[in-house]
Amino acid sequence: MLHTNALEKLRQELSRKRKRPHAVYFSPSCDIFQLVPQVLELGYQVLEHLLQEGIGVSFLTKGVIPPEHFDLLRRYAPHVRAQIGITTLDADIATCFEPHAAQPGGRVTQIEQLIAAGIETHARLDPILPGVTDDEQTLEVLFAELAHRGVKQSAASVLFFRPTIMHILKRELQGTRYTDVLLRHYSQCGRLGIHADRSTVTALPQTIREQIYANVRSIAERHGIAVRICACKNPDIVTGSCRIAGRWEKPHPDNAQPVLF
């Protein structure tokens, strides 16, 4: 549902606050750069208003950042933090699992452009697909390309399933070479409570996820990239933050405000 009065509500909310948020994050469950004209237009207006008011913005996207949005972000580069989600450089795999997202080549180009514009930009390897994108050669090629584009930090997490997502994948992947390869890894998996929305999901066993993350970190480090594991989705392995909302300098204590999600 598109809330067309979002900008008006935002203005009202900010006008009532004695202390404004240090930054606003877009978004734990929705991409601001969807290929929907109304979403893009409203998103631009909200971003512009926040930045003009001196409030930082951070975002995670797998979409295409339009030129006018990019120009806006570049003008306010010190107040912007970006994460680009990328799971593979293989266009066929990306089309299969993320059919409405930007192609991998476009995403790494956006990473390079954002970094060149002076915007703090990280990669996000999420989800890692067991049996599909977690092999050493795939990861080696991916991190080599990310390093070439200027990436120094990345977050990572292995795929987990909710029942509805499992059903959709089985339906959408039917007849592809990925169906059995991916889903067989989860045939005997248990439930894991995650912090993201206080729910339980079907996840790989802890030991297997730890092995995958160790391999990811080892390969990334060879290319000068530090990897943070998402604690929300792996509470049994790590604590702390994967900095999904970016890294922000703490404001003066008199004006201290938490990041607004």
Rosetta silent file (secondary structure, phi, psi, omega in degrees, C-alpha in Angstrom):
SEQUENCE: MLHTNALEKLRQELSRKRKRPHAVYFSPSCDIFQLVPQVLELGYQVLEHLLQEGIGVSFLTKGVIPPEHFDLLRRYAPHVRAQIGITTLDADIATCFEPHAAQPGGRVTQIEQLIAAGIETHARLDPILPGVTDDEQTLEVLFAELAHRGVKQSAASVLFFRPTIMHILKRELQGTRYTDVLLRHYSQCGRLGIHADRSTVTALPQTIREQIYANVRSIAERHGIAVRICACKNPDIVTGSCRIAGRWEKPHPDNAQPVLF
SCORE:     score description
SCORE:     0.000 S_00000001
   1 L     0.000  130.649  179.291    0.000    0.000    0.000 S_00000001
   2 L   -95.298  119.291  177.751    1.334    3.413   -0.997 S_00000001
   3 L   -89.933   96.269 -173.178    0.722    6.115    1.600 S_00000001
   4 L   -67.966  -15.541  178.994    0.536    9.168   -0.637 S_00000001
   5 L   -96.441   18.514 -175.375    0.472   11.524    2.358 S_00000001
   6 H   -60.350  -41.726 -179.110    3.803   10.243    3.699 S_00000001
   7 H   -64.947  -42.738  178.174    5.629   13.511    3.026 S_00000001
   8 H   -61.639  -44.074  179.156    2.932   15.543    4.742 S_00000001
   9 H   -63.895  -39.367  178.847    2.986   13.217    7.762 S_00000001
  10 H   -62.298  -46.400  179.067    6.772   13.413    7.897 S_00000001
  11 H   -59.397  -42.894  179.256    6.715   17.210    7.934 S_00000001
  12 H   -63.708  -43.605 -178.577    4.147   17.208   10.714 S_00000001
  13 H   -63.466  -45.204 -178.865    6.115   14.695   12.762 S_00000001
  14 H   -66.981  -34.707 -179.165    9.395   16.578   12.442 S_00000001
  15 H   -66.847  -22.947 -178.861    7.746   19.910   13.297 S_00000001
  16 H   -88.558  -14.233 -174.449    6.584   18.473   16.638 S_00000001
  17 L   -84.883  130.824  173.182    9.964   17.098   17.674 S_00000001
  18 L   -74.000  -36.686  176.906   12.197   19.134   19.960 S_00000001
  19 L  -122.694  124.352 -176.114   15.106   16.886   19.021 S_00000001
  20 L   -87.301  157.209  177.126   15.211   15.427   15.556 S_00000001
  21 L   -65.252  148.831  178.424   16.511   11.985   14.610 S_00000001
  22 L   -70.675  -35.369 -177.872   20.139   11.812   13.557 S_00000001
  23 E  -158.320  158.093  178.103   19.292    9.619   10.565 S_00000001
  24 E  -123.684  136.417 -176.232   16.453    7.717    8.900 S_00000001
  25 E  -106.907  132.067  174.750   16.820    4.231    7.425 S_00000001
  26 E  -117.699  111.320   -6.795   15.061    2.979    4.259 S_00000001
  27 L  -158.990  146.253 -175.968   13.968    0.216    4.904 S_00000001
  28 L   -69.539  -15.830 -174.873   14.088   -3.189    6.645 S_00000001
  29 L  -136.068    4.832 -176.275   11.274   -4.638    4.554 S_00000001
  30 L  -152.330  140.168 -177.345   10.821   -2.529    1.417 S_00000001
  31 L   -91.220  125.078 -178.852   13.081   -1.160   -1.327 S_00000001
  32 L   -70.078  -19.230 -177.587   12.839    2.593   -1.918 S_00000001
  33 L  -107.311   47.088  173.218   14.018    2.137   -5.519 S_00000001
  34 L   -71.844  153.514 -179.307   11.235   -0.115   -6.792 S_00000001
  35 L   -82.398   57.470  178.110   10.312    0.173  -10.460 S_00000001
  36 L  -129.673  114.504 -174.269    7.024    1.884   -9.596 S_00000001
  37 H   -51.312  -42.985 -178.405    6.755    5.536  -10.653 S_00000001
  38 H   -65.285  -38.429  178.842    4.653    6.576   -7.664 S_00000001
  39 H   -66.679  -44.052 -179.959    7.061    4.943   -5.226 S_00000001
  40 H   -63.513  -42.010 -178.966   10.081    6.543   -6.881 S_00000001
  41 H   -65.737  -47.285  179.996    8.475    9.998   -6.922 S_00000001
  42 H   -66.462  -39.594  178.123    7.365    9.869   -3.297 S_00000001
  43 H   -59.893  -41.513  177.804   10.695    8.374   -2.254 S_00000001
  44 H   -60.980  -45.442 -178.290   12.536   11.239   -3.903 S_00000001
  45 H   -61.540  -42.088 -179.392   10.379   13.805   -2.120 S_00000001
  46 H   -68.221  -46.005  177.272   10.943   12.197    1.272 S_00000001
  47 H   -57.946  -46.559 -178.655   14.698   11.843    0.739 S_00000001
  48 H   -60.099  -45.315 -178.560   14.944   15.446   -0.427 S_00000001
  49 H   -63.286  -46.039 -179.669   13.025   16.788    2.566 S_00000001
  50 H   -60.727  -46.801 -177.737   15.090   14.845    5.102 S_00000001
  51 H   -66.307  -39.278  177.292   18.391   15.872    3.539 S_00000001
  52 H   -64.971  -27.540  178.850   17.345   19.512    3.275 S_00000001
  53 L   -85.984    2.325  178.471   16.468   19.389    6.972 S_00000001
  54 L    80.740   17.401  179.358   19.968   18.129    7.806 S_00000001
  55 L  -100.065  128.531 -178.941   18.818   14.606    8.672 S_00000001
  56 E   -69.164  156.778  176.048   20.955   11.765    7.365 S_00000001
  57 E  -131.731  144.886  173.355   19.542    8.946    5.257 S_00000001
  58 E  -136.008  152.363 -177.022   20.669    5.387    4.739 S_00000001
  59 E  -150.914  155.142  170.066   19.243    2.713    2.482 S_00000001
  60 E  -119.212  129.295 -179.446   19.575   -0.870    1.339 S_00000001
  61 E  -143.899  150.041  166.465   18.629   -1.592   -2.252 S_00000001
  62 L  -117.329   11.380 -176.585   18.806   -4.220   -4.961 S_00000001
  63 L   -97.515 -172.519  177.767   17.125   -1.864   -7.408 S_00000001
  64 L   -96.606  123.554  177.303   18.199    0.697   -9.959 S_00000001
  65 L   -82.745  115.324 -178.521   18.853    4.162   -8.528 S_00000001
  66 L   -63.531  155.491 -177.559   17.404    6.653  -11.056 S_00000001
  67 H   -56.236  -40.964 -178.142   19.671    9.493  -12.228 S_00000001
  68 H   -67.751  -35.398  175.880   17.690   12.216  -10.445 S_00000001
  69 H   -67.119  -41.872 -179.745   17.822   10.292   -7.161 S_00000001
  70 H   -62.566  -41.655  178.654   21.543    9.703   -7.616 S_00000001
  71 H   -61.324  -40.122  177.502   22.156   13.416   -8.208 S_00000001
  72 H   -62.704  -48.300 -179.704   20.280   14.209   -4.990 S_00000001
  73 H   -61.502  -39.577 -179.634   22.282   11.668   -2.990 S_00000001
  74 H   -64.966  -38.021 -179.685   25.541   12.958   -4.462 S_00000001
  75 H   -64.219  -29.102 -177.708   24.724   16.563   -3.466 S_00000001
  76 L  -114.520   32.375 -171.308   24.305   15.455    0.128 S_00000001
  77 H   -48.612  -43.375 -178.945   26.978   12.724    0.099 S_00000001
  78 H   -63.028  -16.765 -177.461   28.274   13.287    3.696 S_00000001
  79 H  -105.778   16.209 -176.556   24.731   12.658    4.973 S_00000001
  80 E  -125.060  139.176  172.302   24.114    9.446    3.025 S_00000001
  81 E  -128.121  135.421 -175.538   24.972    5.805    3.755 S_00000001
  82 E  -128.069  143.334  167.074   24.293    3.074    1.189 S_00000001
  83 E  -127.652  131.114  177.126   24.208   -0.712    1.102 S_00000001
  84 E  -108.994  119.466  178.207   23.799   -2.550   -2.198 S_00000001
  85 E   -79.145  128.726  178.564   22.470   -6.079   -1.933 S_00000001
  86 L  -148.069  128.517 -175.753   24.168   -8.525   -4.272 S_00000001
  87 L  -105.232  -24.195 -175.675   24.082  -12.312   -4.120 S_00000001
  88 L  -166.235  160.308  171.603   25.961  -13.317   -7.258 S_00000001
  89 L   -95.859   -3.831 -179.622   27.469  -12.023  -10.486 S_00000001
  90 L   -78.666  112.880 -176.352   25.708  -14.774  -12.433 S_00000001
  91 H   -63.479  -34.489 -179.599   22.891  -13.086  -14.366 S_00000001
  92 H   -66.286  -44.146  178.792   20.936  -16.348  -14.782 S_00000001
  93 H   -65.382  -43.344  179.990   20.898  -17.042  -11.038 S_00000001
  94 H   -61.745  -42.145  179.696   20.018  -13.438  -10.260 S_00000001
  95 H   -65.072  -35.674 -178.825   17.134  -13.474  -12.752 S_00000001
  96 H   -68.980  -46.854 -173.633   15.836  -16.712  -11.283 S_00000001
  97 H   -93.910  -23.718 -178.053   15.872  -15.657   -7.633 S_00000001
  98 L  -134.979   65.116 -169.539   15.513  -11.864   -7.943 S_00000001
  99 L   -64.441  -22.579 -177.070   13.567  -11.336  -11.191 S_00000001
 100 L  -106.809    7.591  179.227   12.570   -7.729  -10.506 S_00000001
 101 L   -92.053  169.194  175.802   15.886   -6.506   -9.127 S_00000001
 102 L   -65.542  149.862  176.425   18.715   -4.795  -10.982 S_00000001
 103 L   -66.608  152.330 -176.958   21.103   -7.082  -12.842 S_00000001
 104 H   -54.173  -42.191  179.588   24.380   -7.857  -11.005 S_00000001
 105 H   -60.448  -38.161  177.445   26.471   -5.796  -13.417 S_00000001
 106 H   -67.230  -34.671 -178.675   24.269   -2.795  -12.786 S_00000001
 107 H   -69.774  -43.630  179.876   24.554   -3.196   -9.032 S_00000001
 108 H   -68.554  -31.010  174.620   28.346   -3.297   -8.956 S_00000001
 109 H   -65.509  -41.732  176.681   28.408   -0.276  -11.249 S_00000001
 110 H   -61.591  -39.724  176.825   26.136    1.564   -8.807 S_00000001
 111 H   -57.586  -48.952 -179.450   28.491    0.635   -5.981 S_00000001
 112 H   -61.281  -42.239 -179.268   31.409    2.115   -7.875 S_00000001
 113 H   -66.633  -41.200  179.325   29.458    5.283   -8.712 S_00000001
 114 H   -64.096  -44.295  178.807   28.284    5.791   -5.125 S_00000001
 115 H   -63.350  -42.720  179.007   31.812    5.385   -3.767 S_00000001
 116 H   -62.675  -28.248  179.602   33.158    7.780   -6.417 S_00000001
 117 L   -81.465   -0.487  178.844   30.511   10.296   -5.303 S_00000001
 118 L    86.822   15.232 -179.505   31.892   10.218   -1.757 S_00000001
 119 L   -94.861  127.818  177.135   29.027    8.180   -0.299 S_00000001
 120 E   -63.025  117.393 -171.938   29.930    5.543    2.293 S_00000001
 121 E  -132.683  128.048  176.609   28.847    2.367    0.519 S_00000001
 122 E  -117.653  158.765  171.033   28.922   -1.252    1.630 S_00000001
 123 E   -92.647  160.009  175.309   27.897   -4.467   -0.100 S_00000001
 124 E  -136.740  108.442  179.924   25.401   -6.889    1.393 S_00000001
 125 E   -89.061   86.981 -170.949   25.721  -10.572    0.499 S_00000001
 126 E  -159.120  116.737    5.015   22.238  -11.625    1.561 S_00000001
 127 E   -94.502  149.818  167.021   20.971  -14.192    1.100 S_00000001
 128 E   -77.728  129.192 -175.626   23.772  -16.654    0.488 S_00000001
 129 L  -100.849  106.518 -178.465   22.132  -19.589   -1.329 S_00000001
 130 L   -57.704  130.624 -179.977   23.516  -22.955   -0.131 S_00000001
 131 L    81.908   -6.673 -177.875   24.564  -25.118   -3.027 S_00000001
 132 L  -121.230  -48.599 -176.579   24.055  -22.277   -5.487 S_00000001
 133 L  -125.447   12.465 -175.845   26.167  -19.236   -4.513 S_00000001
 134 L  -104.795    5.650  179.804   28.283  -20.440   -1.582 S_00000001
 135 L   -77.100  158.722 -172.579   31.028  -22.305   -3.443 S_00000001
 136 H   -61.908  -41.400 -178.076   34.563  -20.961   -3.336 S_00000001
 137 H   -64.023  -44.464  179.411   34.814  -20.044   -7.022 S_00000001
 138 H   -60.620  -45.673 -179.408   31.561  -18.052   -6.969 S_00000001
 139 H   -68.069  -37.337  179.339   32.589  -16.168   -3.835 S_00000001
 140 H   -61.326  -46.827  179.957   36.103  -15.576   -5.142 S_00000001
 141 H   -64.288  -42.806 -178.076   34.799  -13.973   -8.333 S_00000001
 142 H   -63.337  -50.231 -176.868   32.241  -11.895   -6.452 S_00000001
 143 H   -70.601  -30.349  174.445   34.621  -10.471   -3.857 S_00000001
 144 H   -62.537  -42.424  179.675   37.302   -9.826   -6.448 S_00000001
 145 H   -68.704  -41.577  178.874   34.806   -7.725   -8.409 S_00000001
 146 H   -62.279  -42.304  178.666   33.562   -5.919   -5.296 S_00000001
 147 H   -63.656  -40.158  178.231   37.121   -5.076   -4.297 S_00000001
 148 H   -60.355  -32.150 -178.993   37.811   -3.822   -7.818 S_00000001
 149 L   -85.449   -4.342  174.767   34.819   -1.490   -7.450 S_00000001
 150 L   106.213    5.810 -178.514   36.138   -0.087   -4.190 S_00000001
 151 L   -71.609  135.795  176.962   34.210   -2.053   -1.556 S_00000001
 152 L  -116.382  -20.439 -178.128   35.904   -2.354    1.841 S_00000001
 153 E  -138.672  147.677  177.275   33.054   -3.766    3.941 S_00000001
 154 E  -146.310  146.392  168.821   30.198   -6.203    3.422 S_00000001
 155 E   -98.486  162.291 -178.150   27.448   -7.745    5.509 S_00000001
 156 E  -153.286  149.525  172.820   26.378  -11.347    4.973 S_00000001
 157 E  -160.001  146.080  178.079   23.683  -13.855    5.891 S_00000001
 158 E   -83.842  150.110  177.973   22.591  -17.296    4.705 S_00000001
 159 L   -56.222  135.014  166.518   19.088  -17.850    3.332 S_00000001
 160 L  -125.529  163.969 -174.083   16.386  -18.769    5.809 S_00000001
 161 E  -122.450  138.631  157.584   12.789  -19.752    5.076 S_00000001
 162 L   -99.994  156.963 -175.243    9.349  -18.900    6.281 S_00000001
 163 H   -54.308  -41.758 -178.113    6.680  -21.387    5.129 S_00000001
 164 H   -64.043  -41.396  179.765    5.199  -19.013    2.545 S_00000001
 165 H   -65.757  -39.746  176.752    8.612  -18.281    1.012 S_00000001
 166 H   -59.087  -44.167 -179.571    9.394  -21.987    0.843 S_00000001
 167 H   -63.447  -44.074 -178.983    6.121  -22.568   -1.007 S_00000001
 168 H   -63.480  -44.055 -179.371    6.764  -19.727   -3.469 S_00000001
 169 H   -63.990  -41.865  178.130   10.291  -20.910   -4.232 S_00000001
 170 H   -60.011  -39.129 -179.939    9.146  -24.473   -4.847 S_00000001
 171 H   -71.290  -46.845 -174.216    6.527  -23.156   -7.254 S_00000001
 172 H   -74.394  -30.004 -177.222    8.734  -20.617   -9.038 S_00000001
 173 L   -92.079    0.471 -178.719   11.828  -22.832   -9.257 S_00000001
 174 L   -56.671  126.965  179.112    9.963  -25.868  -10.529 S_00000001
 175 L    88.989   -4.180  177.208   11.793  -27.284  -13.514 S_00000001
 176 L   -95.174  163.573 -178.392   14.987  -25.312  -12.933 S_00000001
 177 L   -75.612   -4.428 -176.725   18.336  -26.834  -12.062 S_00000001
 178 L   -93.451  -16.555 -171.228   18.333  -24.993   -8.733 S_00000001
 179 H   -55.679  -63.379 -176.612   15.268  -26.602   -7.144 S_00000001
 180 H   -67.176  -38.049 -177.299   16.756  -29.777   -5.676 S_00000001
 181 H   -58.155  -45.251 -177.287   20.202  -28.260   -5.159 S_00000001
 182 H   -80.134  -51.801 -169.917   18.886  -25.518   -2.902 S_00000001
 183 H   -69.970  -25.612 -179.297   15.889  -27.048   -1.176 S_00000001
 184 H   -66.531  -24.174  177.880   17.560  -30.306   -0.188 S_00000001
 185 H   -66.525  -21.378 -174.792   19.791  -28.361    2.199 S_00000001
 186 H  -107.826    7.151 -174.631   16.697  -27.428    4.204 S_00000001
 187 L   -66.357  -30.817 -177.882   14.889  -30.774    4.206 S_00000001
 188 L  -117.930   23.651 -176.112   16.029  -31.700    7.732 S_00000001
 189 L   -84.344  153.827  177.810   16.509  -28.223    9.181 S_00000001
 190 L   -98.414 -174.335 -178.949   15.042  -26.994   12.446 S_00000001
 191 E   -95.636  145.002 -179.949   13.467  -23.748   13.532 S_00000001
 192 E  -130.806  130.878  175.085   15.465  -20.735   14.690 S_00000001
 193 E   -81.008  126.707 -178.071   14.173  -17.709   16.544 S_00000001
 194 E  -113.803  158.646 -178.303   15.426  -14.505   14.905 S_00000001
 195 L   -81.310  -18.838 -169.967   15.539  -10.925   16.145 S_00000001
 196 L   -54.558  -45.674  176.456   14.247   -9.385   12.921 S_00000001
 197 L  -145.227   29.518  177.825   10.579   -9.645   13.886 S_00000001
 198 L    53.977   43.053  179.389   10.639  -11.990   16.895 S_00000001
 199 E  -123.330  176.128  176.192    9.572  -14.925   14.774 S_00000001
 200 E  -112.173  149.282 -177.983   10.946  -18.356   13.964 S_00000001
 201 E  -137.225  165.128  171.779   12.267  -19.483   10.596 S_00000001
 202 E   -86.678  117.849 -175.818   13.693  -22.593    8.966 S_00000001
 203 L  -130.818  155.557  174.077   17.463  -22.142    9.027 S_00000001
 204 L   -62.268  152.156  176.616   20.542  -24.221    8.347 S_00000001
 205 L   -56.152  151.855 -176.609   22.156  -25.776   11.430 S_00000001
 206 H   -55.588  -44.299 -176.492   24.513  -23.494   13.313 S_00000001
 207 H   -63.122  -36.696 -179.808   27.619  -25.496   12.450 S_00000001
 208 H   -70.447  -42.898  177.696   26.901  -25.349    8.713 S_00000001
 209 H   -62.961  -38.869  178.627   26.240  -21.613    8.789 S_00000001
 210 H   -62.811  -39.009  178.195   29.458  -21.090   10.742 S_00000001
 211 H   -64.603  -42.854  179.188   31.397  -23.008    8.084 S_00000001
 212 H   -62.551  -45.447 -178.035   29.857  -20.915    5.313 S_00000001
 213 H   -66.442  -36.411  177.781   30.605  -17.661    7.127 S_00000001
 214 H   -63.390  -40.351  178.565   34.176  -18.704    7.851 S_00000001
 215 H   -66.960  -43.426  178.414   34.697  -19.396    4.152 S_00000001
 216 H   -58.841  -47.679 -178.665   33.059  -16.095    3.164 S_00000001
 217 H   -63.409  -41.734 -178.710   35.251  -14.144    5.577 S_00000001
 218 H   -62.155  -46.105 -179.291   38.418  -15.892    4.463 S_00000001
 219 H   -67.934  -42.805  179.768   37.808  -15.182    0.788 S_00000001
 220 H   -61.422  -42.659 -178.267   36.687  -11.591    1.432 S_00000001
 221 H   -63.075  -32.247  176.915   39.746  -10.856    3.550 S_00000001
 222 H   -61.940  -22.975 -179.583   42.011  -11.963    0.699 S_00000001
 223 L  -107.118   14.524  175.669   40.512   -9.092   -1.254 S_00000001
 224 L    75.682   23.354 -178.673   40.722   -6.561    1.562 S_00000001
 225 L  -113.619  126.596  176.086   37.024   -6.697    2.466 S_00000001
 226 E   -88.270  137.896 -176.453   35.824   -7.023    6.068 S_00000001
 227 E  -116.476  131.266  172.772   32.614   -9.029    6.550 S_00000001
 228 E  -109.383  131.565  178.623   30.018   -8.570    9.291 S_00000001
 229 E   -87.750  135.423 -178.865   27.514  -11.367    9.868 S_00000001
 230 L   -65.394  115.172 -179.081   23.907  -10.275   10.352 S_00000001
 231 L   -75.048  -30.139  179.022   23.116  -10.793   14.045 S_00000001
 232 L   -58.789  -38.206 -175.802   19.367  -10.346   13.555 S_00000001
 233 L   -97.776   -5.584 -179.654   19.277  -13.479   11.405 S_00000001
 234 L  -136.846   55.764 -175.476   22.027  -15.371   13.254 S_00000001
 235 L   -66.700  -16.567  178.567   21.444  -14.687   16.974 S_00000001
 236 L   -85.677   -5.104 -176.462   22.938  -18.073   17.868 S_00000001
 237 L  -116.490  -46.767 -174.082   26.260  -17.162   16.236 S_00000001
 238 L  -133.062  162.328  172.883   26.977  -13.448   16.578 S_00000001
 239 L  -125.694  175.717  178.416   25.899  -10.376   18.500 S_00000001
 240 L    90.584 -155.716 -172.420   26.144   -6.694   17.721 S_00000001
 241 L  -125.004  144.426  171.554   25.290   -4.963   14.462 S_00000001
 242 L   -92.575    8.371  177.455   26.005   -5.569   10.778 S_00000001
 243 L    57.079   46.360  179.656   25.515   -1.790   10.368 S_00000001
 244 L   -63.388  -26.499  178.774   22.612   -2.170    7.997 S_00000001
 245 L   -95.714   11.566  179.194   21.814    1.511    8.617 S_00000001
 246 L    87.456  174.892  178.664   25.397    2.603    8.052 S_00000001
 247 L  -107.938  126.255 -176.476   27.982    3.980   10.431 S_00000001
 248 L  -124.497  137.140  174.265   27.225    7.381   11.916 S_00000001
 249 L   -67.828  138.914 -179.952   29.345    9.599   14.102 S_00000001
 250 L   -68.317  132.746  177.689   27.721   10.160   17.450 S_00000001
 251 L   -71.859  171.498  176.957   26.255   13.660   17.761 S_00000001
 252 L   -58.033  141.261 -175.875   27.052   15.952   20.674 S_00000001
 253 H   -51.548  -32.319 -178.568   25.485   14.584   23.907 S_00000001
 254 H   -68.631  -21.896 -177.778   23.120   17.576   24.096 S_00000001
 255 H  -118.292   15.128 -173.739   21.662   16.616   20.730 S_00000001
 256 L   -63.039  133.036  177.149   22.057   12.855   20.889 S_00000001
 257 L  -142.297  144.874  176.216   19.315   10.918   19.123 S_00000001
 258 L   -73.205  162.273  172.138   19.064    7.276   18.112 S_00000001
 259 L   -66.632  134.797 -179.650   18.870    6.227   14.509 S_00000001
 260 E   -92.144  123.604  177.737   15.238    6.209   13.424 S_00000001
 261 L  -103.787    0.000    0.000   14.083    3.020   11.722 S_00000001
